């Protein structure tokens, strides 16, 4: 068996299982029209939980949430583009939350993160993983999130990071899937964030701290992967008044 409840070396905090190994999630190397496959070579591909399909970034945020439930309990939580592993964690811990996505049918609200139509200060926590690299204007999205957050609200977010880039690379003239694949590493990305992207979030009106995957125990394997851009860095962003 791949997973069981015994004394196995790895653990998924999203679904709570012990496993012998994480597994390969997608054949990224076999999809050169969608991914820049060079970014996946020489990077660990066995990073997905076989139980709930969580990736390293999900296990990191679940581990952080496990230790900071006071941030979540009894709060109004809005989760954009919710991932299966994190949905499992929230339901297991009986923490209420609202899901949102622009296109998905299986969410509570169909919203554009750049213009939600929600009331000011209507949520205490917003979670948004790997969304800001897809939207037309990430600063508009960040300011909209700030608007709907309560005065002491927080945003938890992540996105692919190229540590060789300073802040962000984006070009409105790069529009075709082929150009985006070449410039940003994935055909549906419209920008590439860099090592100092926390300063960009701060410019939208947040105090930003970084939750680093390397600070968590190896039992959840907070590795960089499956892509070189997946450095598994979560941004905790407190609304600045």
C-alpha positions as CSV (number, residue, x, y, z in Angstrom):
1,X,0.0,0.0,0.0
2,X,1.1,3.5,-0.7
3,X,-0.4,4.9,2.5
4,X,-1.6,3.7,5.8
5,X,-1.9,4.8,9.4
6,X,1.3,3.2,10.7
7,X,4.7,4.6,11.6
8,X,5.6,5.7,8.0
9,X,8.1,8.3,7.2
10,X,5.9,11.0,5.7
11,X,2.7,12.8,6.7
12,X,0.1,14.9,5.0
13,X,-1.4,17.5,7.3
14,X,-4.2,18.2,4.8
15,X,-5.8,14.8,5.1
16,X,-4.0,13.4,8.1
17,X,-2.5,10.2,6.6
18,X,0.9,8.7,7.1
19,X,2.5,7.5,3.8
20,X,5.6,5.7,2.6
21,X,6.1,8.1,-0.3
22,X,4.6,11.0,-2.1
23,X,3.8,10.4,-5.7
24,X,4.1,12.1,-9.1
25,X,1.2,14.4,-9.7
26,X,1.2,15.2,-13.4
27,X,3.4,14.2,-16.3
28,X,4.6,17.8,-16.7
29,X,7.5,16.7,-18.9
30,X,5.0,15.2,-21.3
31,X,3.1,18.6,-21.8
32,X,5.6,20.9,-23.6
33,X,2.8,22.9,-25.2
34,X,1.5,24.0,-21.8
35,X,4.6,23.9,-19.5
36,X,8.2,24.9,-20.0
37,X,9.5,21.4,-19.3
38,X,13.0,22.6,-18.6
39,X,11.7,24.0,-15.3
40,X,10.6,20.6,-14.2
41,X,13.8,18.7,-15.0
42,X,16.1,18.0,-12.1
43,X,13.3,18.9,-9.7
44,X,11.5,16.3,-7.5
45,X,8.3,15.2,-9.2
46,X,7.1,12.9,-6.4
47,X,5.5,15.6,-4.3
48,X,1.7,14.9,-4.4
49,X,-0.2,13.3,-1.6
50,X,-1.9,10.1,-2.8
51,X,-4.8,10.6,-0.4
52,X,-5.9,14.2,-1.1
53,X,-3.7,15.3,-4.0
54,X,-2.1,18.1,-1.9
55,X,1.2,19.6,-3.1
56,X,4.0,21.0,-0.9
57,X,2.4,24.5,-0.8
58,X,-0.9,23.1,0.5
59,X,0.8,21.0,3.2
60,X,2.8,24.1,4.3
61,X,-0.3,26.3,4.6
62,X,-2.2,23.4,6.3
63,X,0.7,23.0,8.8
64,X,0.7,26.7,9.5
65,X,-3.1,26.8,9.9
66,X,-2.9,23.9,12.3
67,X,-0.7,26.0,14.6
68,X,-2.7,29.2,14.1
69,X,-6.3,28.1,14.4
70,X,-7.1,31.3,16.4
71,X,-6.7,33.2,13.1
72,X,-9.5,31.0,11.5
73,X,-11.9,29.9,14.2
74,X,-15.1,31.9,14.1
75,X,-13.9,34.1,11.3
76,X,-15.4,34.9,8.0
77,X,-13.2,33.1,5.5
78,X,-13.2,33.5,1.7
79,X,-11.1,31.0,-0.3
80,X,-10.4,31.7,-3.9
81,X,-9.7,28.7,-6.2
82,X,-9.9,26.3,-3.3
83,X,-7.6,23.2,-3.6
84,X,-8.9,19.7,-2.7
85,X,-6.3,19.1,0.1
86,X,-7.1,22.4,1.9
87,X,-10.8,21.9,1.5
88,X,-10.3,18.6,3.3
89,X,-8.3,20.3,6.1
90,X,-11.0,22.9,6.7
91,X,-13.8,20.4,6.7
92,X,-11.9,18.0,9.0
93,X,-11.3,20.8,11.4
94,X,-14.9,22.0,11.2
95,X,-13.9,25.5,10.2
96,X,-16.5,27.3,8.1
97,X,-15.4,29.0,4.9
98,X,-16.8,30.3,1.6
99,X,-15.4,29.2,-1.7
100,X,-15.1,31.4,-4.7
101,X,-13.8,31.2,-8.3
102,X,-14.5,33.0,-11.5
103,X,-15.3,29.9,-13.6
104,X,-15.7,26.8,-11.4
105,X,-19.2,25.4,-11.0
106,X,-18.6,23.7,-7.6
107,X,-18.0,26.9,-5.5
108,X,-20.2,29.0,-3.3
109,X,-19.6,32.2,-5.2
110,X,-18.6,32.9,-8.8
111,X,-16.4,36.0,-8.4
112,X,-13.7,37.9,-10.2
113,X,-11.0,38.6,-7.6
114,X,-10.3,41.9,-9.3
115,X,-14.0,43.1,-8.9
116,X,-15.9,40.9,-6.4
117,X,-18.9,43.1,-5.9
118,X,-18.8,42.2,-2.2
119,X,-19.3,44.8,0.6
120,X,-16.4,46.6,2.3
121,X,-14.9,44.6,5.2
122,X,-17.1,41.6,4.6
123,X,-14.4,38.9,5.3
124,X,-11.7,38.4,8.0
125,X,-9.5,36.0,6.1
126,X,-8.9,35.6,2.4
127,X,-6.9,32.7,1.0
128,X,-5.6,32.8,-2.6
129,X,-3.0,30.4,-3.9
130,X,-1.7,30.5,-7.5
131,X,-4.2,32.9,-8.7
132,X,-2.4,36.3,-9.1
133,X,-0.2,35.0,-11.9
134,X,-3.3,34.5,-14.0
135,X,-5.3,37.7,-13.5
136,X,-5.2,40.7,-15.8
137,X,-4.0,43.1,-13.0
138,X,-2.6,41.7,-9.8
139,X,-2.5,45.1,-8.1
140,X,-6.2,45.6,-8.7
141,X,-6.8,42.2,-7.3
142,X,-4.7,42.8,-4.2
143,X,-6.5,46.2,-3.6
144,X,-9.8,44.6,-4.0
145,X,-8.9,41.9,-1.4
146,X,-7.8,44.6,0.9
147,X,-11.1,46.4,0.5
148,X,-13.2,43.4,1.4
149,X,-11.0,42.5,4.4
150,X,-12.0,43.6,7.9
151,X,-9.6,46.1,9.7
152,X,-7.6,43.3,11.3
153,X,-8.1,40.9,8.4
154,X,-5.4,38.9,6.7
155,X,-4.6,37.5,3.2
156,X,-2.8,34.2,2.8
157,X,-1.5,33.9,-0.7
158,X,1.1,32.2,-2.8
159,X,2.3,32.2,-6.5
160,X,5.2,30.8,-8.5
161,X,8.4,32.6,-7.7
162,X,11.5,32.9,-9.8
163,X,14.3,33.7,-7.3
164,X,16.4,35.0,-10.1
165,X,13.9,37.8,-10.9
166,X,13.8,40.9,-8.7
167,X,10.1,41.9,-8.5
168,X,7.9,40.9,-11.4
169,X,8.2,40.4,-15.2
170,X,5.1,41.2,-17.3
171,X,4.4,42.6,-20.7
172,X,0.9,43.5,-22.1
173,X,2.2,42.7,-25.6
174,X,2.9,39.1,-24.6
175,X,-0.6,37.6,-25.3
176,X,-0.4,34.3,-27.1
177,X,0.0,31.0,-25.2
178,X,3.2,30.4,-27.0
179,X,4.7,33.7,-25.9
180,X,3.5,33.2,-22.4
181,X,5.0,29.8,-22.2
182,X,8.3,31.2,-23.4
183,X,8.3,34.2,-21.1
184,X,6.6,32.9,-18.0
185,X,7.0,29.2,-18.0
186,X,3.3,28.3,-18.5
187,X,1.0,29.1,-21.3
188,X,-1.8,30.5,-19.1
189,X,0.4,32.7,-16.9
190,X,0.5,36.5,-17.6
191,X,3.4,37.4,-15.4
192,X,6.3,35.9,-13.4
193,X,6.9,37.1,-9.8
194,X,10.3,37.4,-8.4
195,X,12.2,37.1,-5.2
196,X,11.0,40.5,-3.9
197,X,7.4,40.1,-4.7
198,X,6.5,40.6,-1.0
199,X,7.2,44.3,-1.6
200,X,4.6,44.4,-4.4
201,X,2.0,43.1,-2.0
202,X,3.0,45.7,0.6
203,X,2.5,48.4,-2.0
204,X,-1.2,47.3,-2.1
205,X,-1.6,48.2,1.6
206,X,-0.4,45.2,3.5
207,X,2.2,44.4,6.1
208,X,3.8,41.2,4.7
209,X,5.6,38.3,6.4
210,X,6.8,35.2,4.7
211,X,6.0,31.6,5.7
212,X,8.9,29.6,4.3
213,X,8.5,25.9,3.5
214,X,12.1,25.2,4.7
215,X,11.0,26.1,8.2
216,X,8.7,23.1,8.4
217,X,9.8,19.5,9.3
218,X,10.8,17.2,6.5
219,X,8.0,14.8,7.4
220,X,5.7,16.9,5.1
221,X,8.5,17.3,2.6
222,X,8.3,21.1,1.9
223,X,10.5,20.7,-1.1
224,X,10.8,22.9,-4.1
225,X,8.7,21.2,-6.7
226,X,7.4,20.0,-9.0
227,X,8.7,23.1,-10.7
228,X,11.7,25.2,-10.1
229,X,9.4,28.2,-9.6
230,X,7.5,26.4,-6.8
231,X,9.7,27.6,-3.9
232,X,6.7,27.1,-1.6
233,X,6.7,30.5,0.0
234,X,3.4,31.6,1.5
235,X,2.7,35.3,2.2
236,X,0.8,36.3,5.3
237,X,-0.5,39.8,4.6
238,X,-2.1,41.9,7.3
239,X,-4.3,44.7,6.2
240,X,-2.4,48.0,6.9
241,X,-4.7,50.7,8.3
